[in-house]
Amino acid sequence: MAHAEAPTRWHRASLLGAFLLGVLGLYVLALDQGFVPSLVQGDVAFDMNLLHEFFHDARHAAGFPCH
């Protein structure tokens, strides 16, 4: 008979980290309109909107409206 081990604290923390990283990635790919780059670039990021332009076609293909 095999015994299953209970998830360790490290295992739970790594799952939570992977989940949060996935949510952040989804936000950047699907919803960001310049906020994330503005943390580094300042107000110029809202004018340039590089992430929006880079992921533009993927957003439409996935069904996310951006206009």
CHARMM-style PDB file with segment names, atoms N, HN, CA, C and O in Angstrom:
ATOM      1  N   MET     1       0.839  -1.165   0.000  1.00  0.00      PROA
ATOM      2  CA  MET     1       0.000   0.000   0.000  1.00  0.00      PROA
ATOM      3  C   MET     1       0.895   1.243   0.000  1.00  0.00      PROA
ATOM      4  O   MET     1       1.814   1.358   0.811  1.00  0.00      PROA
ATOM      5  N   ALA     2       0.621   2.145  -0.897  1.00  0.00      PROA
ATOM      6  HN  ALA     2      -0.126   2.052  -1.555  1.00  0.00      PROA
ATOM      7  CA  ALA     2       1.415   3.364  -1.007  1.00  0.00      PROA
ATOM      8  C   ALA     2       0.820   4.457  -0.129  1.00  0.00      PROA
ATOM      9  O   ALA     2      -0.394   4.563   0.045  1.00  0.00      PROA
ATOM     10  N   HSD     3       1.707   5.251   0.406  1.00  0.00      PROA
ATOM     11  HN  HSD     3       2.694   5.166   0.265  1.00  0.00      PROA
ATOM     12  CA  HSD     3       1.271   6.372   1.241  1.00  0.00      PROA
ATOM     13  C   HSD     3       1.545   7.672   0.508  1.00  0.00      PROA
ATOM     14  O   HSD     3       2.625   7.871  -0.048  1.00  0.00      PROA
ATOM     15  N   ALA     4       0.571   8.542   0.513  1.00  0.00      PROA
ATOM     16  HN  ALA     4      -0.307   8.380   0.965  1.00  0.00      PROA
ATOM     17  CA  ALA     4       0.741   9.858  -0.104  1.00  0.00      PROA
ATOM     18  C   ALA     4       1.210  10.836   0.962  1.00  0.00      PROA
ATOM     19  O   ALA     4       0.703  10.857   2.083  1.00  0.00      PROA
ATOM     20  N   GLU     5       2.184  11.637   0.587  1.00  0.00      PROA
ATOM     21  HN  GLU     5       2.597  11.620  -0.324  1.00  0.00      PROA
ATOM     22  CA  GLU     5       2.686  12.634   1.525  1.00  0.00      PROA
ATOM     23  C   GLU     5       1.837  13.894   1.452  1.00  0.00      PROA
ATOM     24  O   GLU     5       1.356  14.274   0.385  1.00  0.00      PROA
ATOM     25  N   ALA     6       1.665  14.521   2.576  1.00  0.00      PROA
ATOM     26  HN  ALA     6       2.056  14.213   3.443  1.00  0.00      PROA
ATOM     27  CA  ALA     6       0.936  15.789   2.621  1.00  0.00      PROA
ATOM     28  C   ALA     6       1.792  16.872   1.972  1.00  0.00      PROA
ATOM     29  O   ALA     6       3.017  16.841   2.081  1.00  0.00      PROA
ATOM     30  N   PRO     7       1.159  17.823   1.304  1.00  0.00      PROA
ATOM     31  CA  PRO     7       1.929  18.908   0.689  1.00  0.00      PROA
ATOM     32  C   PRO     7       2.714  19.683   1.750  1.00  0.00      PROA
ATOM     33  O   PRO     7       2.191  20.006   2.817  1.00  0.00      PROA
ATOM     34  N   THR     8       3.941  19.965   1.443  1.00  0.00      PROA
ATOM     35  HN  THR     8       4.365  19.703   0.577  1.00  0.00      PROA
ATOM     36  CA  THR     8       4.776  20.710   2.378  1.00  0.00      PROA
ATOM     37  C   THR     8       4.533  22.203   2.225  1.00  0.00      PROA
ATOM     38  O   THR     8       3.895  22.650   1.272  1.00  0.00      PROA
ATOM     39  N   ARG     9       5.044  22.953   3.164  1.00  0.00      PROA
ATOM     40  HN  ARG     9       5.563  22.590   3.938  1.00  0.00      PROA
ATOM     41  CA  ARG     9       4.906  24.406   3.113  1.00  0.00      PROA
ATOM     42  C   ARG     9       5.600  24.951   1.870  1.00  0.00      PROA
ATOM     43  O   ARG     9       5.088  25.868   1.228  1.00  0.00      PROA
ATOM     44  N   TRP    10       6.771  24.392   1.521  1.00  0.00      PROA
ATOM     45  HN  TRP    10       7.187  23.646   2.042  1.00  0.00      PROA
ATOM     46  CA  TRP    10       7.498  24.837   0.331  1.00  0.00      PROA
ATOM     47  C   TRP    10       6.684  24.549  -0.924  1.00  0.00      PROA
ATOM     48  O   TRP    10       6.650  25.372  -1.839  1.00  0.00      PROA
ATOM     49  N   HSD    11       6.033  23.402  -0.979  1.00  0.00      PROA
ATOM     50  HN  HSD    11       6.061  22.733  -0.235  1.00  0.00      PROA
ATOM     51  CA  HSD    11       5.220  23.032  -2.137  1.00  0.00      PROA
ATOM     52  C   HSD    11       4.052  24.003  -2.298  1.00  0.00      PROA
ATOM     53  O   HSD    11       3.760  24.446  -3.409  1.00  0.00      PROA
ATOM     54  N   ARG    12       3.399  24.329  -1.213  1.00  0.00      PROA
ATOM     55  HN  ARG    12       3.637  23.969  -0.311  1.00  0.00      PROA
ATOM     56  CA  ARG    12       2.280  25.277  -1.273  1.00  0.00      PROA
ATOM     57  C   ARG    12       2.756  26.661  -1.698  1.00  0.00      PROA
ATOM     58  O   ARG    12       2.088  27.334  -2.483  1.00  0.00      PROA
ATOM     59  N   ALA    13       3.898  27.085  -1.186  1.00  0.00      PROA
ATOM     60  HN  ALA    13       4.440  26.538  -0.548  1.00  0.00      PROA
ATOM     61  CA  ALA    13       4.435  28.401  -1.547  1.00  0.00      PROA
ATOM     62  C   ALA    13       4.803  28.447  -3.021  1.00  0.00      PROA
ATOM     63  O   ALA    13       4.586  29.463  -3.681  1.00  0.00      PROA
ATOM     64  N   SER    14       5.355  27.364  -3.541  1.00  0.00      PROA
ATOM     65  HN  SER    14       5.531  26.539  -3.005  1.00  0.00      PROA
ATOM     66  CA  SER    14       5.715  27.357  -4.959  1.00  0.00      PROA
ATOM     67  C   SER    14       4.466  27.343  -5.843  1.00  0.00      PROA
ATOM     68  O   SER    14       4.461  27.964  -6.906  1.00  0.00      PROA
ATOM     69  N   LEU    15       3.421  26.655  -5.427  1.00  0.00      PROA
ATOM     70  HN  LEU    15       3.424  26.150  -4.563  1.00  0.00      PROA
ATOM     71  CA  LEU    15       2.165  26.679  -6.181  1.00  0.00      PROA
ATOM     72  C   LEU    15       1.541  28.070  -6.158  1.00  0.00      PROA
ATOM     73  O   LEU    15       1.040  28.542  -7.178  1.00  0.00      PROA
ATOM     74  N   LEU    16       1.568  28.719  -5.017  1.00  0.00      PROA
ATOM     75  HN  LEU    16       1.976  28.336  -4.188  1.00  0.00      PROA
ATOM     76  CA  LEU    16       1.038  30.079  -4.911  1.00  0.00      PROA
ATOM     77  C   LEU    16       1.852  31.040  -5.772  1.00  0.00      PROA
ATOM     78  O   LEU    16       1.287  31.900  -6.448  1.00  0.00      PROA
ATOM     79  N   GLY    17       3.170  30.897  -5.751  1.00  0.00      PROA
ATOM     80  HN  GLY    17       3.629  30.199  -5.203  1.00  0.00      PROA
ATOM     81  CA  GLY    17       4.024  31.743  -6.585  1.00  0.00      PROA
ATOM     82  C   GLY    17       3.756  31.539  -8.065  1.00  0.00      PROA
ATOM     83  O   GLY    17       3.704  32.506  -8.825  1.00  0.00      PROA
ATOM     84  N   ALA    18       3.586  30.297  -8.479  1.00  0.00      PROA
ATOM     85  HN  ALA    18       3.628  29.511  -7.862  1.00  0.00      PROA
ATOM     86  CA  ALA    18       3.291  30.015  -9.887  1.00  0.00      PROA
ATOM     87  C   ALA    18       1.930  30.582 -10.279  1.00  0.00      PROA
ATOM     88  O   ALA    18       1.772  31.107 -11.382  1.00  0.00      PROA
ATOM     89  N   PHE    19       0.957  30.481  -9.392  1.00  0.00      PROA
ATOM     90  HN  PHE    19       1.086  30.054  -8.497  1.00  0.00      PROA
ATOM     91  CA  PHE    19      -0.368  31.041  -9.663  1.00  0.00      PROA
ATOM     92  C   PHE    19      -0.301  32.558  -9.815  1.00  0.00      PROA
ATOM     93  O   PHE    19      -0.862  33.113 -10.759  1.00  0.00      PROA
ATOM     94  N   LEU    20       0.380  33.228  -8.893  1.00  0.00      PROA
ATOM     95  HN  LEU    20       0.836  32.777  -8.125  1.00  0.00      PROA
ATOM     96  CA  LEU    20       0.490  34.687  -8.956  1.00  0.00      PROA
ATOM     97  C   LEU    20       1.253  35.140 -10.193  1.00  0.00      PROA
ATOM     98  O   LEU    20       0.898  36.146 -10.807  1.00  0.00      PROA
ATOM     99  N   LEU    21       2.290  34.411 -10.560  1.00  0.00      PROA
ATOM    100  HN  LEU    21       2.578  33.594 -10.062  1.00  0.00      PROA
ATOM    101  CA  LEU    21       3.032  34.727 -11.778  1.00  0.00      PROA
ATOM    102  C   LEU    21       2.146  34.548 -13.005  1.00  0.00      PROA
ATOM    103  O   LEU    21       2.225  35.343 -13.942  1.00  0.00      PROA
ATOM    104  N   GLY    22       1.311  33.523 -13.014  1.00  0.00      PROA
ATOM    105  HN  GLY    22       1.247  32.877 -12.253  1.00  0.00      PROA
ATOM    106  CA  GLY    22       0.378  33.312 -14.116  1.00  0.00      PROA
ATOM    107  C   GLY    22      -0.663  34.414 -14.218  1.00  0.00      PROA
ATOM    108  O   GLY    22      -0.991  34.860 -15.317  1.00  0.00      PROA
ATOM    109  N   VAL    23      -1.185  34.856 -13.076  1.00  0.00      PROA
ATOM    110  HN  VAL    23      -0.918  34.493 -12.183  1.00  0.00      PROA
ATOM    111  CA  VAL    23      -2.166  35.946 -13.079  1.00  0.00      PROA
ATOM    112  C   VAL    23      -1.523  37.236 -13.570  1.00  0.00      PROA
ATOM    113  O   VAL    23      -2.128  37.973 -14.349  1.00  0.00      PROA
ATOM    114  N   LEU    24      -0.299  37.515 -13.122  1.00  0.00      PROA
ATOM    115  HN  LEU    24       0.192  36.916 -12.490  1.00  0.00      PROA
ATOM    116  CA  LEU    24       0.417  38.703 -13.597  1.00  0.00      PROA
ATOM    117  C   LEU    24       0.661  38.615 -15.100  1.00  0.00      PROA
ATOM    118  O   LEU    24       0.486  39.603 -15.814  1.00  0.00      PROA
ATOM    119  N   GLY    25       1.064  37.441 -15.585  1.00  0.00      PROA
ATOM    120  HN  GLY    25       1.207  36.640 -15.005  1.00  0.00      PROA
ATOM    121  CA  GLY    25       1.274  37.261 -17.023  1.00  0.00      PROA
ATOM    122  C   GLY    25      -0.004  37.456 -17.814  1.00  0.00      PROA
ATOM    123  O   GLY    25       0.011  38.078 -18.876  1.00  0.00      PROA
ATOM    124  N   LEU    26      -1.104  36.933 -17.310  1.00  0.00      PROA
ATOM    125  HN  LEU    26      -1.116  36.428 -16.447  1.00  0.00      PROA
ATOM    126  CA  LEU    26      -2.390  37.120 -17.985  1.00  0.00      PROA
ATOM    127  C   LEU    26      -2.773  38.592 -18.024  1.00  0.00      PROA
ATOM    128  O   LEU    26      -3.280  39.077 -19.036  1.00  0.00      PROA
ATOM    129  N   TYR    27      -2.535  39.300 -16.936  1.00  0.00      PROA
ATOM    130  HN  TYR    27      -2.123  38.907 -16.114  1.00  0.00      PROA
ATOM    131  CA  TYR    27      -2.834  40.734 -16.905  1.00  0.00      PROA
ATOM    132  C   TYR    27      -1.999  41.480 -17.942  1.00  0.00      PROA
ATOM    133  O   TYR    27      -2.527  42.296 -18.698  1.00  0.00      PROA
ATOM    134  N   VAL    28      -0.703  41.200 -17.978  1.00  0.00      PROA
ATOM    135  HN  VAL    28      -0.275  40.536 -17.364  1.00  0.00      PROA
ATOM    136  CA  VAL    28       0.182  41.899 -18.916  1.00  0.00      PROA
ATOM    137  C   VAL    28      -0.203  41.584 -20.354  1.00  0.00      PROA
ATOM    138  O   VAL    28      -0.245  42.483 -21.194  1.00  0.00      PROA
ATOM    139  N   LEU    29      -0.483  40.321 -20.647  1.00  0.00      PROA
ATOM    140  HN  LEU    29      -0.448  39.590 -19.965  1.00  0.00      PROA
ATOM    141  CA  LEU    29      -0.810  39.930 -22.017  1.00  0.00      PROA
ATOM    142  C   LEU    29      -2.187  40.406 -22.456  1.00  0.00      PROA
ATOM    143  O   LEU    29      -2.377  40.762 -23.619  1.00  0.00      PROA
ATOM    144  N   ALA    30      -3.141  40.416 -21.546  1.00  0.00      PROA
ATOM    145  HN  ALA    30      -2.987  40.127 -20.601  1.00  0.00      PROA
ATOM    146  CA  ALA    30      -4.521  40.642 -21.964  1.00  0.00      PROA
ATOM    147  C   ALA    30      -5.082  42.018 -21.623  1.00  0.00      PROA
ATOM    148  O   ALA    30      -5.915  42.537 -22.366  1.00  0.00      PROA
ATOM    149  N   LEU    31      -4.654  42.610 -20.537  1.00  0.00      PROA
ATOM    150  HN  LEU    31      -3.977  42.188 -19.934  1.00  0.00      PROA
ATOM    151  CA  LEU    31      -5.361  43.792 -20.060  1.00  0.00      PROA
ATOM    152  C   LEU    31      -4.520  45.051 -19.925  1.00  0.00      PROA
ATOM    153  O   LEU    31      -5.072  46.151 -19.889  1.00  0.00      PROA
ATOM    154  N   ASP    32      -3.214  44.926 -19.850  1.00  0.00      PROA
ATOM    155  HN  ASP    32      -2.765  44.033 -19.879  1.00  0.00      PROA
ATOM    156  CA  ASP    32      -2.371  46.087 -19.568  1.00  0.00      PROA
ATOM    157  C   ASP    32      -2.433  47.115 -20.689  1.00  0.00      PROA
ATOM    158  O   ASP    32      -2.317  46.774 -21.866  1.00  0.00      PROA
ATOM    159  N   GLN    33      -2.616  48.366 -20.315  1.00  0.00      PROA
ATOM    160  HN  GLN    33      -2.710  48.643 -19.359  1.00  0.00      PROA
ATOM    161  CA  GLN    33      -2.656  49.473 -21.272  1.00  0.00      PROA
ATOM    162  C   GLN    33      -1.541  50.477 -20.985  1.00  0.00      PROA
ATOM    163  O   GLN    33      -1.674  51.658 -21.305  1.00  0.00      PROA
ATOM    164  N   GLY    34      -0.454  50.017 -20.389  1.00  0.00      PROA
ATOM    165  HN  GLY    34      -0.347  49.058 -20.129  1.00  0.00      PROA
ATOM    166  CA  GLY    34       0.681  50.892 -20.134  1.00  0.00      PROA
ATOM    167  C   GLY    34       1.052  51.034 -18.674  1.00  0.00      PROA
ATOM    168  O   GLY    34       2.050  51.683 -18.359  1.00  0.00      PROA
ATOM    169  N   PHE    35       0.271  50.438 -17.760  1.00  0.00      PROA
ATOM    170  HN  PHE    35      -0.539  49.910 -18.015  1.00  0.00      PROA
ATOM    171  CA  PHE    35       0.567  50.608 -16.341  1.00  0.00      PROA
ATOM    172  C   PHE    35       1.862  49.920 -15.934  1.00  0.00      PROA
ATOM    173  O   PHE    35       2.683  50.527 -15.247  1.00  0.00      PROA
ATOM    174  N   VAL    36       2.068  48.672 -16.337  1.00  0.00      PROA
ATOM    175  HN  VAL    36       1.401  48.178 -16.895  1.00  0.00      PROA
ATOM    176  CA  VAL    36       3.260  47.927 -15.918  1.00  0.00      PROA
ATOM    177  C   VAL    36       4.543  48.621 -16.389  1.00  0.00      PROA
ATOM    178  O   VAL    36       5.451  48.803 -15.578  1.00  0.00      PROA
ATOM    179  N   PRO    37       4.658  49.017 -17.674  1.00  0.00      PROA
ATOM    180  CA  PRO    37       5.881  49.727 -18.068  1.00  0.00      PROA
ATOM    181  C   PRO    37       6.013  51.101 -17.417  1.00  0.00      PROA
ATOM    182  O   PRO    37       7.125  51.612 -17.283  1.00  0.00      PROA
ATOM    183  N   SER    38       4.899  51.706 -17.012  1.00  0.00      PROA
ATOM    184  HN  SER    38       3.995  51.291 -17.122  1.00  0.00      PROA
ATOM    185  CA  SER    38       4.982  53.034 -16.394  1.00  0.00      PROA
ATOM    186  C   SER    38       5.682  52.979 -15.045  1.00  0.00      PROA
ATOM    187  O   SER    38       6.159  54.002 -14.554  1.00  0.00      PROA
ATOM    188  N   LEU    39       5.750  51.801 -14.441  1.00  0.00      PROA
ATOM    189  HN  LEU    39       5.362  50.970 -14.840  1.00  0.00      PROA
ATOM    190  CA  LEU    39       6.483  51.668 -13.190  1.00  0.00      PROA
ATOM    191  C   LEU    39       7.964  51.943 -13.394  1.00  0.00      PROA
ATOM    192  O   LEU    39       8.653  52.370 -12.468  1.00  0.00      PROA
ATOM    193  N   VAL    40       8.459  51.698 -14.610  1.00  0.00      PROA
ATOM    194  HN  VAL    40       7.900  51.350 -15.363  1.00  0.00      PROA
ATOM    195  CA  VAL    40       9.866  51.926 -14.934  1.00  0.00      PROA
ATOM    196  C   VAL    40      10.036  53.176 -15.788  1.00  0.00      PROA
ATOM    197  O   VAL    40      10.931  53.983 -15.534  1.00  0.00      PROA
ATOM    198  N   GLN    41       9.189  53.342 -16.796  1.00  0.00      PROA
ATOM    199  HN  GLN    41       8.463  52.687 -17.002  1.00  0.00      PROA
ATOM    200  CA  GLN    41       9.347  54.414 -17.777  1.00  0.00      PROA
ATOM    201  C   GLN    41       8.652  55.711 -17.391  1.00  0.00      PROA
ATOM    202  O   GLN    41       8.989  56.762 -17.937  1.00  0.00      PROA
ATOM    203  N   GLY    42       7.720  55.677 -16.496  1.00  0.00      PROA
ATOM    204  HN  GLY    42       7.446  54.824 -16.052  1.00  0.00      PROA
ATOM    205  CA  GLY    42       6.964  56.873 -16.141  1.00  0.00      PROA
ATOM    206  C   GLY    42       5.807  57.088 -17.102  1.00  0.00      PROA
ATOM    207  O   GLY    42       5.306  56.138 -17.704  1.00  0.00      PROA
ATOM    208  N   ASP    43       5.383  58.339 -17.244  1.00  0.00      PROA
ATOM    209  HN  ASP    43       5.789  59.110 -16.755  1.00  0.00      PROA
ATOM    210  CA  ASP    43       4.204  58.666 -18.056  1.00  0.00      PROA
ATOM    211  C   ASP    43       4.390  58.389 -19.540  1.00  0.00      PROA
ATOM    212  O   ASP    43       3.406  58.235 -20.263  1.00  0.00      PROA
ATOM    213  N   VAL    44       5.616  58.323 -20.001  1.00  0.00      PROA
ATOM    214  HN  VAL    44       6.416  58.447 -19.414  1.00  0.00      PROA
ATOM    215  CA  VAL    44       5.868  58.068 -21.423  1.00  0.00      PROA
ATOM    216  C   VAL    44       5.337  56.693 -21.837  1.00  0.00      PROA
ATOM    217  O   VAL    44       5.014  56.487 -23.007  1.00  0.00      PROA
ATOM    218  N   ALA    45       5.244  55.755 -20.897  1.00  0.00      PROA
ATOM    219  HN  ALA    45       5.506  55.923 -19.946  1.00  0.00      PROA
ATOM    220  CA  ALA    45       4.761  54.406 -21.208  1.00  0.00      PROA
ATOM    221  C   ALA    45       3.313  54.421 -21.674  1.00  0.00      PROA
ATOM    222  O   ALA    45       2.925  53.601 -22.506  1.00  0.00      PROA
ATOM    223  N   PHE    46       2.511  55.341 -21.150  1.00  0.00      PROA
ATOM    224  HN  PHE    46       2.827  56.007 -20.474  1.00  0.00      PROA
ATOM    225  CA  PHE    46       1.107  55.411 -21.565  1.00  0.00      PROA
ATOM    226  C   PHE    46       0.991  55.907 -23.003  1.00  0.00      PROA
ATOM    227  O   PHE    46       0.078  55.507 -23.725  1.00  0.00      PROA
ATOM    228  N   ASP    47       1.904  56.770 -23.420  1.00  0.00      PROA
ATOM    229  HN  ASP    47       2.646  57.095 -22.833  1.00  0.00      PROA
ATOM    230  CA  ASP    47       1.893  57.266 -24.799  1.00  0.00      PROA
ATOM    231  C   ASP    47       2.425  56.224 -25.773  1.00  0.00      PROA
ATOM    232  O   ASP    47       1.870  56.043 -26.856  1.00  0.00      PROA
ATOM    233  N   MET    48       3.507  55.533 -25.389  1.00  0.00      PROA
ATOM    234  HN  MET    48       3.958  55.679 -24.508  1.00  0.00      PROA
ATOM    235  CA  MET    48       4.125  54.551 -26.289  1.00  0.00      PROA
ATOM    236  C   MET    48       3.312  53.262 -26.351  1.00  0.00      PROA
ATOM    237  O   MET    48       3.129  52.693 -27.428  1.00  0.00      PROA
ATOM    238  N   ASN    49       2.820  52.795 -25.191  1.00  0.00      PROA
ATOM    239  HN  ASN    49       2.969  53.257 -24.317  1.00  0.00      PROA
ATOM    240  CA  ASN    49       1.964  51.613 -25.111  1.00  0.00      PROA
ATOM    241  C   ASN    49       2.589  50.401 -25.800  1.00  0.00      PROA
ATOM    242  O   ASN    49       1.932  49.725 -26.593  1.00  0.00      PROA
ATOM    243  N   LEU    50       3.848  50.131 -25.497  1.00  0.00      PROA
ATOM    244  HN  LEU    50       4.381  50.679 -24.853  1.00  0.00      PROA
ATOM    245  CA  LEU    50       4.601  49.078 -26.179  1.00  0.00      PROA
ATOM    246  C   LEU    50       4.032  47.680 -25.961  1.00  0.00      PROA
ATOM    247  O   LEU    50       3.938  46.901 -26.910  1.00  0.00      PROA
ATOM    248  N   LEU    51       3.650  47.349 -24.727  1.00  0.00      PROA
ATOM    249  HN  LEU    51       3.726  47.982 -23.957  1.00  0.00      PROA
ATOM    250  CA  LEU    51       3.102  46.009 -24.490  1.00  0.00      PROA
ATOM    251  C   LEU    51       1.805  45.796 -25.254  1.00  0.00      PROA
ATOM    252  O   LEU    51       1.565  44.711 -25.784  1.00  0.00      PROA
ATOM    253  N   HSD    52       0.976  46.817 -25.313  1.00  0.00      PROA
ATOM    254  HN  HSD    52       1.171  47.699 -24.883  1.00  0.00      PROA
ATOM    255  CA  HSD    52      -0.279  46.711 -26.056  1.00  0.00      PROA
ATOM    256  C   HSD    52       0.002  46.432 -27.530  1.00  0.00      PROA
ATOM    257  O   HSD    52      -0.622  45.554 -28.126  1.00  0.00      PROA
ATOM    258  N   GLU    53       0.918  47.158 -28.105  1.00  0.00      PROA
ATOM    259  HN  GLU    53       1.425  47.871 -27.621  1.00  0.00      PROA
ATOM    260  CA  GLU    53       1.235  46.968 -29.523  1.00  0.00      PROA
ATOM    261  C   GLU    53       1.901  45.618 -29.773  1.00  0.00      PROA
ATOM    262  O   GLU    53       1.645  44.978 -30.793  1.00  0.00      PROA
ATOM    263  N   PHE    54       2.752  45.184 -28.847  1.00  0.00      PROA
ATOM    264  HN  PHE    54       2.959  45.704 -28.018  1.00  0.00      PROA
ATOM    265  CA  PHE    54       3.460  43.915 -29.026  1.00  0.00      PROA
ATOM    266  C   PHE    54       2.500  42.726 -28.984  1.00  0.00      PROA
ATOM    267  O   PHE    54       2.658  41.782 -29.758  1.00  0.00      PROA
ATOM    268  N   PHE    55       1.518  42.759 -28.101  1.00  0.00      PROA
ATOM    269  HN  PHE    55       1.390  43.527 -27.473  1.00  0.00      PROA
ATOM    270  CA  PHE    55       0.585  41.646 -27.932  1.00  0.00      PROA
ATOM    271  C   PHE    55      -0.763  41.890 -28.607  1.00  0.00      PROA
ATOM    272  O   PHE    55      -1.714  41.151 -28.351  1.00  0.00      PROA
ATOM    273  N   HSD    56      -0.866  42.886 -29.445  1.00  0.00      PROA
ATOM    274  HN  HSD    56      -0.093  43.486 -29.653  1.00  0.00      PROA
ATOM    275  CA  HSD    56      -2.136  43.308 -30.029  1.00  0.00      PROA
ATOM    276  C   HSD    56      -2.869  42.180 -30.754  1.00  0.00      PROA
ATOM    277  O   HSD    56      -4.032  41.914 -30.452  1.00  0.00      PROA
ATOM    278  N   ASP    57      -2.222  41.521 -31.688  1.00  0.00      PROA
ATOM    279  HN  ASP    57      -1.277  41.737 -31.933  1.00  0.00      PROA
ATOM    280  CA  ASP    57      -2.887  40.467 -32.462  1.00  0.00      PROA
ATOM    281  C   ASP    57      -3.235  39.262 -31.597  1.00  0.00      PROA
ATOM    282  O   ASP    57      -4.271  38.629 -31.797  1.00  0.00      PROA
ATOM    283  N   ALA    58      -2.374  38.944 -30.638  1.00  0.00      PROA
ATOM    284  HN  ALA    58      -1.532  39.458 -30.475  1.00  0.00      PROA
ATOM    285  CA  ALA    58      -2.667  37.820 -29.743  1.00  0.00      PROA
ATOM    286  C   ALA    58      -3.893  38.120 -28.885  1.00  0.00      PROA
ATOM    287  O   ALA    58      -4.679  37.222 -28.586  1.00  0.00      PROA
ATOM    288  N   ARG    59      -4.054  39.371 -28.494  1.00  0.00      PROA
ATOM    289  HN  ARG    59      -3.415  40.101 -28.737  1.00  0.00      PROA
ATOM    290  CA  ARG    59      -5.237  39.748 -27.713  1.00  0.00      PROA
ATOM    291  C   ARG    59      -6.509  39.524 -28.516  1.00  0.00      PROA
ATOM    292  O   ARG    59      -7.477  38.957 -28.010  1.00  0.00      PROA
ATOM    293  N   HSD    60      -6.507  39.964 -29.754  1.00  0.00      PROA
ATOM    294  HN  HSD    60      -5.720  40.425 -30.165  1.00  0.00      PROA
ATOM    295  CA  HSD    60      -7.697  39.778 -30.581  1.00  0.00      PROA
ATOM    296  C   HSD    60      -7.949  38.300 -30.866  1.00  0.00      PROA
ATOM    297  O   HSD    60      -9.099  37.861 -30.864  1.00  0.00      PROA
ATOM    298  N   ALA    61      -6.901  37.536 -31.107  1.00  0.00      PROA
ATOM    299  HN  ALA    61      -5.966  37.892 -31.108  1.00  0.00      PROA
ATOM    300  CA  ALA    61      -7.063  36.106 -31.374  1.00  0.00      PROA
ATOM    301  C   ALA    61      -7.632  35.377 -30.158  1.00  0.00      PROA
ATOM    302  O   ALA    61      -8.376  34.407 -30.304  1.00  0.00      PROA
ATOM    303  N   ALA    62      -7.282  35.841 -28.963  1.00  0.00      PROA
ATOM    304  HN  ALA    62      -6.678  36.629 -28.844  1.00  0.00      PROA
ATOM    305  CA  ALA    62      -7.783  35.216 -27.740  1.00  0.00      PROA
ATOM    306  C   ALA    62      -9.155  35.742 -27.333  1.00  0.00      PROA
ATOM    307  O   ALA    62      -9.756  35.232 -26.388  1.00  0.00      PROA
ATOM    308  N   GLY    63      -9.656  36.759 -28.040  1.00  0.00      PROA
ATOM    309  HN  GLY    63      -9.167  37.173 -28.807  1.00  0.00      PROA
ATOM    310  CA  GLY    63     -10.985  37.274 -27.756  1.00  0.00      PROA
ATOM    311  C   GLY    63     -11.039  38.426 -26.776  1.00  0.00      PROA
ATOM    312  O   GLY    63     -12.122  38.783 -26.314  1.00  0.00      PROA
ATOM    313  N   PHE    64      -9.895  39.021 -26.445  1.00  0.00      PROA
ATOM    314  HN  PHE    64      -9.015  38.730 -26.821  1.00  0.00      PROA
ATOM    315  CA  PHE    64      -9.883  40.175 -25.545  1.00  0.00      PROA
ATOM    316  C   PHE    64     -10.063  41.449 -26.354  1.00  0.00      PROA
ATOM    317  O   PHE    64      -9.276  41.711 -27.264  1.00  0.00      PROA
ATOM    318  N   PRO    65     -11.075  42.244 -26.046  1.00  0.00      PROA
ATOM    319  CA  PRO    65     -11.223  43.522 -26.755  1.00  0.00      PROA
ATOM    320  C   PRO    65     -10.195  44.525 -26.233  1.00  0.00      PROA
ATOM    321  O   PRO    65      -9.890  44.552 -25.041  1.00  0.00      PROA
ATOM    322  N   CYS    66      -9.673  45.337 -27.130  1.00  0.00      PROA
ATOM    323  HN  CYS    66      -9.921  45.315 -28.098  1.00  0.00      PROA
ATOM    324  CA  CYS    66      -8.702  46.337 -26.674  1.00  0.00      PROA
ATOM    325  C   CYS    66      -8.939  47.692 -27.320  1.00  0.00      PROA
ATOM    326  O   CYS    66      -8.111  48.590 -27.171  1.00  0.00      PROA
ATOM    327  N   HSD    67     -10.030  47.863 -28.025  1.00  0.00      PROA
ATOM    328  HN  HSD    67     -10.703  47.133 -28.146  1.00  0.00      PROA
ATOM    329  CA  HSD    67     -10.326  49.165 -28.631  1.00  0.00      PROA
ATOM    330  C   HSD    67     -11.676  49.641 -28.148  1.00  0.00      PROA
ATOM    331  OT1 HSD    67     -12.125  50.719 -28.535  1.00  0.00      PROA
TER     332      HSD     67
END
